[in-house]
């Protein structure tokens, strides 16, 4: 495995700050690269808030706070922060051209043996890296939001990614206490978002047809499949329930499931009316700033409890 010591992380927002924190907590020095002082300050503030939450949950010792913070180096000096970087990751806007341009610039400045990773949610790594001279060192490391709380990282090769880069990235994710899943090959949206969007498409269709309200569907998911699938995945569930049973269900149900191939009409209607959810105050639900903060805080508190449980299970297993 390549001796990775210094991480360069582009992006200070929702994903970028969480990824930076994850690496710093695992002992890595991280150059956190932002476009502005204001963005960097917000990123550092969010990191410190998350650290407080981890201390309160007993996930880290308060004595370690200063050393973790000292390993994070906010900067706008791209050239300097890439000079000795071993692993470079970006979480900039999900725009193919922007990512392509950024990676071309990074390649012109970074060490020749640095590994390049994008945190794209589903864009093709082959397309993102198509203008790079050394495409073999490019890979997807797709963290889930919030990056500091969700264990999974999808590791996705491009058509040119070397096996060494793939293996090193997987080991690095293990080293920062993530649960990496390596795809055999790239596919649009990868696996997580394909599964998520398939379920969302059916949920929106059920709302449109008047079968159930958005609130009913959310309650159904939270108290049935959502709970089960956090313990036993969908394919394990098939085996446990009996493949013959699900085979019979598929024969009568598949043909009736939503299979729209274009833009979702329900989403389009809401977006055209500027009902974009929390950011506009109205979507399927009515949102105030306080309500949004409470829902997010409650969600993160539950995710932290799950992290604590993961740590306890690991300690018990290794005892």
N, C-alpha and C positions, 0 to 999 in steps of 0.2 A: 504493500500500500504506500502511495505517495505520502511523504511526511507533511501533513497539512498543519500549519501553525497559524497563519493569518487569513482571515476571511474579509473579503470586500463585499459589502452589501449595499446595493443601489435601491433606494426607496425608504422613506421614513413614515409612510402612512400606516393604514390598518394592518397590512401584512408585513411590511418592512420592519417596523419596530419590534414585532413579535418574533420574527426570525432572528433579528440581531440579538434579542434577549436570550433566545434559546441557545445560540452559539456561545454567548458570553457566560451563561450559567454553566455550560459544559467545560469551561476553561479556555476557550479560544479568544484571542484578540480579534476584535471586529472593527474595521473602518466603516462607519455608517455614513453613506454619501447622500447628501440632499441637494436640492436646487436652491434653497434659500435658508437663511438663518432662522426665519420663522418656522419653516418646516422641520428643521433639525431640532429646534427647541421643543416643538410639539412632540416629536418622536421621542426625545429624551424624557419629557414629562410623562408620556404614556408608559415608557419603560420603567420609570421610577414608581408609578402607580401600580403596575403589575408586580414589581418586586415587593411592594408593601403587602399586596394580596398573598403572595407566596410565603412571605414571612408569617403572616397571620394564620395561614393554613398549615404551617409547620413544614412546608416543602423545602425551604432553605433556612439556614441559620442567619440571624440578624448580624452576626459577626462577619458573614461572608458578603454583606451588601457592598461594602466599599471596594473589595477586590473585584466583584462583578462589574460595578460601575466603572472602575479604572480600566477594565479591558475593552470598554466601548469608546471609540474615538470618532466623534462627529466631525464631519469635514465637508467642504465644498470643493476641495482640491483633488480633482479626479486623478490627475497624473501622479501625484505623490501617494495617494492611497492605494493605487494599483501597482506601485513599483515592486513590492515584494509579496504581493497577494498570491496565495496558493489555491484558493477557491473563491470564485466570483459568482455572486447570485444577484438577480434583479427581480424586483416586484413593481415595475413601473406599469403604466396604463396598458390595458389589453388592446393594443393597436399594433398590428403586424409591422407596419412601416417604422413606427417609433422604436420598436424592439430591434428590428434589423439595423437601423442606423446606430442605435446605442451599442450593439454588440460589435459592429465594425469599428467603432471608436474605441471600445474596450480592448479589442484584439490588437489595435495599433499601439497600446500602452502597456498591456499586461505582460508578465513573464511568459515565455514560450511554452512552459509546461503547466501553466495554471489551468485548472478545470473551470469551465463555464457552465453555469446552471441558471435556467429561467424558472420562475415560479408561475408561469402562465397557467391559467385554469383550463386550457384546452386547445390553444393554438398549436399548429404543427411545429415541432422542433426542427424538422427538416426545412420548412419554409423560413423559420426565424433565422436559422444558421446558414442559409443558402449562399450568402455573400462572404462568409468567413473563409479564410485560407486554410485553417485547420478545423474542419467540421467534426473530426473524430473526437475532439475534446468537449463537445457540446452535449448537454443532457438536460432533461426536465427534472426539477425537484419541486413537485407541487405540494406545498403545505396547505392545510385546510384552516379556514378562518374560525376562531382566532388561533393564529399560528402557535402561540405560546401555551395553548390549552388543549388543542386537538392533537392526538398522537400520530395520526396517519400522515405519511408523505408518499405520494405517487412518484416513482422514479421511472421516467419514460425515455427510451433511447430514440434518437433520430435514425434515419437510414444509414448514417455514417458513424454513429457513436461507437467508440471502441469498447471492448469488453472490460478493459482495465479501468476506463473512466466510469463505466456503469458499476463495476464492483467496488471501486473506491468511494463512489457517492453513496452506495448502499451502506457501506461500513461507516462512513461519516455520519449518516443519519442515525445509525445505531449508537454511535458515540455521543450524540446529543440527546439520547433517550427518546428517539422517535421510533415509530413502527413503519419502516419502509416497505412498500409493496412494489416490486419491479414488474412492469408490463413486458411482455415478450416482444411487442412492437407497438408503434404509435397508432392511435386512432383518434379522430376528431372528438374532443371533449374528454379523452381518456376513459377511465371506467367510472369513477365516482360521479362525474357530471352527466354521463350518459344515463346512469341509473336514476339520478336525481331528476333529470329533465323528463325521462319517460314517466316517472311517477307524477311529476307536476303536470304534464300534459293530460294525463287521465283525471287528475284532481280538478283541473280547470274545466275540463269537459263535463264533469259531473255537476259543477256549479252552474255552468251555462245551460245544462239540460234541466236544472231545477231539482236534481236528485237530492242534493244536500247543500247546506250553507257552507261558506268558508270556515266558519267557526266549528261546525259539526265535523268537517273533514279534519281540521287540525286536532280536535279532541280525539277523534278516532285514531289518528296516527300516533299521537303522544301516548295513548293508553293501551295500544295494542301492538302494531307492527314496530313502532319506534322502540318500545321497551324490549321486545323479543329480539329484534335484529341487533341490538347493542350487545347481546349475549350469545346469540346463535345466528349466523349469517343466513341469507335467503336460500343458498344452495344446501347448507346444512339442514335448514328447516324442511326442504324438500325430502331429504333422506329420512329425517325423523318422522315426517308426516306420511311418507310412503309415496314413491314416485308413481305408482299406479293410480293413486288418488289424484295427484296433480295432473297426470296425463289425461284423466277423464275430464277434469275441470278445463284444461286447455282446449279440448275438443269443442266444447260449447261456448267458451268465453272469449277465446282469442279473436274470433271474427267480429265480436261486438265491441272490442276495445278501441279507444280513440287512436287514429293513425294519421292525423293531420301532418302534412309534410311542410307546410308553410308557416308564416308568422301566426302566433296564437291569437285568435280573434278577441278573446277576453283580455289578454294583456294589452293588445293594441288599443282597445277601447279605453282602458284605464290610462295608458300612457298618453294617448292623444288628448285626454281631458286633464293632463298634468296631475294625475293621481298616481304618483310614483312610489307611494309607501311612506316610510318614516321621513324621508328627506323633504317631502312636500306636505306632510301632515295627514295625507289621506291615501288609502289604497284599498285593500279588502277590509282594513280596520281604520278607525280614526286615531291619529297619533298626536300626542303633545310631546314636547321635549322631555318632560318629566316621565311620562309613561314609557317612552322609548328607552330612556336611561334605566328605568326600573326593570323592564323586561330583559335588557342586555345584562344588567348587573345580576339578576336572578339566574339567568342562563349561565353566566360565567362562574357564579358561585357553585352551581351544580356540577359544572365541568371540573372545577378545582377539587370538589369532593371525589370525583371519579379518578382524578390524578393521584390524590392521596391514597385511594384504594389500590391503584396500580402499583404505587411505590411499596405499600404494605405487602401486597402479594409477592412482589419481586424479592423483598427482604426475607419473607417466609420461605420462598422457594430456594433461596441461596443460603439459608441458615444451615 
